[in-house]
Amino acid sequence: MPSYGLFPRLLADVGGTNVRFALERETMRLDPVVTLKVADFPSLEAAARHYLSSVGEMPRHAAIGLANPVTRDMVKLTNHSWAFSLEGMRCAMGLDTLLAINDFTALALALPHLPPQGLAQIRPGQAQALMPSVLIGPGTGLGVSGLIPGHAGAPAVAVAGEGGHIEIMPDTDDEWVAWRAAQREFGHVSAERLLSGAGLSLIHDALAAQAGAVAFAPLAPEAVTAGALEQGDPLCLRSMRVFFGLLGSVAADVALVLGARAGVYIGGGIVPRFIGALRDSPFCERFLAKGRMRAYLDAVPIFVVTAAHPALLGLSVALSRAVSKPG
């Protein structure tokens, strides 16, 4: 039987744009994180081998977080072309253990282990112990998860769902303009269609078209944020307002579904870079704008996850649980 407690262990957080690798020397003691572009490699195995060759190590145990569902052996990234067999990759790399979970499931598992300086509080509230937390985060897509406390001292359970693909309900005129543009192009409009990097570009493009502007191509999301926050461009400011307003509404929906009395956490690749803009946006008011549930939501604190590479900590938790199981 393999020796499951041996270190180092390989941790990999795979997004639609970047993959981040680190070796874990002891439980939650990680080497410096190395970030590689997903587009630069034909497969996850190729990227992992490149990283491991650079550090001169070949671990026996690994955990990967993936920005898509993990429901069977064959995995296909939702927002990239990588596709592979988990068992095939495990055998090809000579691993005793290869654990794969959704990347936001990993981030949810990390929440209890984040240092206070790794969180920025957006609105106050009274977090209730032993109640669920919610996690939501726009990036290449829209990640959604939750953390459910275990019963009688059992480990907390992270929700492995696909909440980014729920319906989204506009409220303001600008939000309806963006929603209708997405419906014309895609038919079904999920939350992820508008609450993602591509979604921010789509929002701006829709507002620009309504204003009569002629664009040769949609503005890149980083150009929209720069236009809003650095140049004060009116269309970019409106686009950010739509984005944050919809995010507040969706975050509240998920909090109501899970009864997230312990708090709402925002991660992902976009929001942690714009905390000031989030505070100045309609986000908090839209979070509360749920009719009879306003008082219920008013007690829920909201935080932005600012810690670097937090999902890797959650992968450490998940891998430790996996390799400690007997037999």
C-alpha positions in Angstrom: 0.0 0.0 0.0 1.4 3.5 -0.9 2.6 5.7 1.9 0.0 8.5 1.8 1.6 10.8 4.3 4.7 11.6 2.3 5.7 15.1 1.1 6.2 17.0 -1.1 2.7 17.1 -2.7 1.8 18.9 -5.9 -1.1 21.5 -5.8 -2.4 23.0 -9.0 -5.2 25.6 -9.4 -6.4 25.5 -13.0 -8.4 28.4 -14.3 -9.6 29.3 -17.8 -6.6 31.6 -18.3 -3.9 30.6 -15.8 -2.7 27.5 -14.0 -0.9 28.0 -10.7 1.4 25.3 -9.2 3.0 24.9 -5.8 4.8 22.2 -3.9 3.5 21.6 -0.4 6.4 20.7 1.9 4.3 20.2 5.0 0.6 20.7 5.6 -0.2 24.1 4.3 3.5 25.1 4.0 3.9 25.9 0.3 6.8 26.7 -1.9 6.5 29.9 -4.0 3.6 29.7 -6.4 4.4 29.6 -10.1 1.8 30.9 -12.6 1.7 29.6 -16.2 -0.6 30.5 -19.1 -3.0 27.8 -20.0 -2.8 28.7 -23.6 1.0 28.1 -23.6 0.6 24.3 -23.1 -1.3 21.6 -25.0 -2.4 19.9 -21.8 -2.4 20.1 -18.0 0.0 17.2 -17.9 2.4 19.1 -20.2 2.1 22.2 -17.9 2.6 20.1 -14.8 5.7 18.4 -16.2 7.2 21.7 -17.2 6.7 23.0 -13.7 8.1 19.9 -12.0 11.1 19.8 -14.3 11.8 23.4 -13.2 11.8 22.5 -9.5 13.4 19.1 -9.9 10.8 17.2 -8.0 8.4 14.3 -8.8 5.7 14.1 -6.0 3.6 11.0 -5.4 0.4 12.8 -4.5 -1.3 15.7 -6.2 -4.5 17.7 -6.0 -5.9 19.9 -8.8 -8.7 22.5 -8.7 -10.5 22.9 -12.0 -12.7 25.7 -13.3 -15.5 23.3 -14.3 -17.5 20.3 -13.0 -15.6 17.2 -11.9 -18.2 14.4 -12.2 -16.4 11.6 -14.0 -12.9 10.5 -15.1 -12.9 12.5 -18.3 -12.5 16.2 -17.8 -13.0 19.0 -20.3 -12.4 22.6 -19.2 -15.4 24.8 -19.7 -13.5 27.8 -20.8 -10.5 26.2 -22.6 -9.7 23.2 -24.8 -7.9 21.1 -22.3 -9.4 17.6 -22.0 -8.0 14.6 -20.3 -8.6 11.4 -18.2 -7.8 11.8 -14.5 -6.8 8.2 -14.2 -4.7 8.4 -17.4 -2.9 11.4 -16.1 -2.3 9.8 -12.7 -0.8 6.7 -14.3 1.3 8.7 -16.9 2.8 10.8 -14.1 3.4 7.9 -11.7 1.2 9.4 -9.0 -0.3 7.4 -6.2 -3.0 10.0 -5.7 -4.5 12.5 -8.1 -7.5 14.3 -6.5 -9.5 16.6 -8.7 -12.2 19.0 -7.4 -13.8 22.2 -8.6 -11.7 25.3 -8.1 -14.3 27.1 -6.1 -14.9 24.0 -4.0 -11.2 24.3 -3.1 -11.5 28.0 -2.4 -14.5 27.3 -0.1 -12.5 24.8 1.9 -9.8 27.4 2.3 -12.1 30.0 3.9 -11.6 28.9 7.6 -7.8 29.0 7.0 -7.4 32.5 5.6 -5.6 35.0 7.8 -7.5 38.1 8.8 -5.3 40.2 6.6 -6.4 38.0 3.6 -9.9 39.4 3.8 -11.4 42.9 3.2 -14.8 43.5 4.8 -17.2 45.2 2.4 -20.2 45.5 4.7 -20.8 44.7 8.4 -23.0 42.0 9.8 -23.2 39.4 12.6 -21.6 36.2 11.4 -23.3 33.2 13.0 -21.1 30.3 14.0 -22.0 26.8 12.7 -24.0 28.3 9.8 -23.2 28.1 6.0 -21.0 30.6 4.2 -21.3 31.5 0.5 -18.5 32.1 -2.0 -18.9 33.8 -5.4 -16.3 35.1 -7.8 -16.2 36.5 -11.3 -13.1 35.7 -13.4 -12.8 33.9 -16.7 -16.2 32.4 -15.7 -18.3 32.8 -12.5 -17.5 30.5 -9.6 -20.0 29.7 -6.9 -19.7 27.5 -3.9 -20.6 27.3 -0.2 -19.2 25.9 3.0 -21.5 23.8 5.2 -20.4 23.2 8.8 -20.0 19.5 9.7 -22.2 18.0 12.4 -20.8 17.1 15.8 -17.2 18.1 14.9 -17.2 16.5 11.4 -15.2 18.4 8.8 -17.0 21.2 6.9 -18.4 20.2 3.5 -17.8 22.4 0.4 -20.6 22.6 -2.1 -19.5 21.4 -5.5 -22.1 23.0 -7.8 -22.4 25.1 -11.0 -24.2 28.1 -9.6 -22.6 30.4 -12.2 -25.1 29.0 -14.7 -28.2 30.1 -12.9 -30.6 32.6 -14.5 -29.9 36.3 -13.9 -32.5 38.9 -13.4 -31.8 42.5 -14.5 -33.3 45.5 -12.6 -32.1 48.8 -14.1 -32.5 50.0 -17.7 -28.8 49.5 -18.4 -28.9 46.0 -17.0 -31.8 45.1 -19.3 -29.8 46.5 -22.3 -26.9 44.2 -21.4 -29.2 41.2 -20.8 -31.1 41.6 -24.1 -27.8 41.9 -26.0 -26.7 38.6 -24.3 -30.0 36.9 -25.1 -29.8 37.9 -28.8 -26.3 36.4 -29.0 -26.6 33.3 -26.8 -30.3 32.6 -26.1 -30.0 31.5 -22.5 -28.5 34.2 -20.3 -26.7 32.7 -17.3 -25.2 34.7 -14.5 -21.8 33.9 -16.0 -22.6 35.5 -19.3 -22.6 38.9 -17.7 -20.6 38.3 -14.5 -17.2 37.4 -16.0 -14.4 39.1 -17.9 -16.2 38.4 -21.2 -19.4 39.6 -19.6 -17.9 42.9 -18.6 -16.9 43.4 -22.3 -20.4 42.4 -23.4 -22.0 44.9 -21.0 -19.9 47.7 -22.4 -20.5 46.7 -26.0 -24.3 46.6 -25.4 -24.3 50.1 -23.8 -22.1 51.5 -26.5 -24.4 50.1 -29.2 -27.4 51.6 -27.5 -25.6 55.0 -27.4 -25.0 54.8 -31.2 -21.2 54.2 -30.9 -19.7 52.2 -33.7 -17.1 49.7 -32.4 -15.0 47.4 -34.5 -14.5 44.9 -31.6 -15.7 44.7 -28.0 -13.5 46.5 -25.5 -11.3 44.1 -23.5 -12.4 43.8 -19.8 -9.1 45.4 -18.6 -9.8 48.3 -20.9 -13.3 48.7 -19.5 -12.0 48.8 -15.9 -9.2 51.2 -16.8 -11.6 53.4 -18.7 -13.9 53.6 -15.7 -11.3 53.9 -12.8 -8.5 55.8 -14.5 -10.1 57.9 -17.2 -13.6 58.4 -15.9 -15.2 57.3 -19.2 -19.0 57.5 -18.8 -19.8 54.3 -20.7 -17.1 52.3 -18.8 -18.4 53.7 -15.5 -22.0 52.6 -16.4 -20.6 49.2 -17.4 -18.9 48.7 -14.0 -22.1 49.9 -12.3 -24.1 47.2 -14.2 -21.5 44.6 -13.3 -21.4 45.3 -9.6 -25.2 45.7 -9.3 -25.8 42.3 -10.9 -23.1 40.8 -8.7 -24.9 42.0 -5.6 -28.2 40.6 -6.7 -26.8 37.2 -7.6 -24.7 37.0 -4.4 -27.9 37.6 -2.4 -29.8 34.9 -4.3 -27.1 32.4 -3.5 -26.9 33.5 0.1 -30.7 33.0 0.4 -30.6 29.5 -1.1 -27.9 28.3 1.3 -28.9 30.4 4.3 -25.4 31.9 4.5 -25.7 33.4 7.9 -21.9 33.0 8.5 -21.1 35.4 5.6 -20.7 36.0 1.9 -17.2 35.8 0.4 -16.2 37.2 -3.0 -13.2 35.8 -4.8 -12.2 35.3 -8.4 -9.8 37.2 -10.6 -11.7 40.5 -11.0 -13.3 41.9 -7.8 -10.3 41.7 -5.4 -8.5 44.2 -7.6 -11.3 46.8 -7.4 -12.4 46.8 -3.8 -12.7 50.6 -3.6 -14.9 50.6 -6.7 -17.0 47.8 -5.3 -17.6 49.8 -2.1 -18.7 52.8 -4.1 -21.0 50.8 -6.4 -24.6 49.6 -6.1 -23.4 46.2 -4.9 -24.4 46.4 -1.2 -27.8 48.0 -1.9 -28.6 45.4 -4.6 -27.5 42.7 -2.1 -30.2 43.9 0.3 -32.9 44.6 -2.3 -34.7 41.3 -1.9 -38.1 42.5 -0.6 -39.2 40.7 2.6 -35.7 39.2 3.0 -34.0 42.5 3.4 -33.7 42.3 7.2 -32.4 38.7 6.9 -29.7 39.7 4.5 -28.8 42.8 6.5 -27.3 40.7 9.2 -24.9 38.9 6.7 -21.3 40.2 6.6 -19.6 40.4 3.2 -15.9 40.0 2.6 -13.6 40.1 -0.4 -10.8 37.4 -0.4 -7.6 39.3 -1.0 -5.2 36.5 0.1 -2.8 35.4 -2.7 -3.6 32.0 -4.2 -6.2 30.9 -1.6 -7.5 27.9 -3.5 -4.2 26.2 -3.0 -4.9 26.1 0.7 -8.2 24.5 0.1 -6.6 21.9 -2.2 -4.2 21.1 0.7 -7.2 20.5 3.0 -8.9 18.3 0.4 -5.7 16.3 -0.3 -5.0 15.7 3.4 -8.5 14.3 3.8 -8.2 12.1 0.8 -4.8 10.6 1.7 -5.7 10.0 5.3 -8.6 7.6 4.4 -7.7 4.0 5.1 -7.0 1.5 2.4 
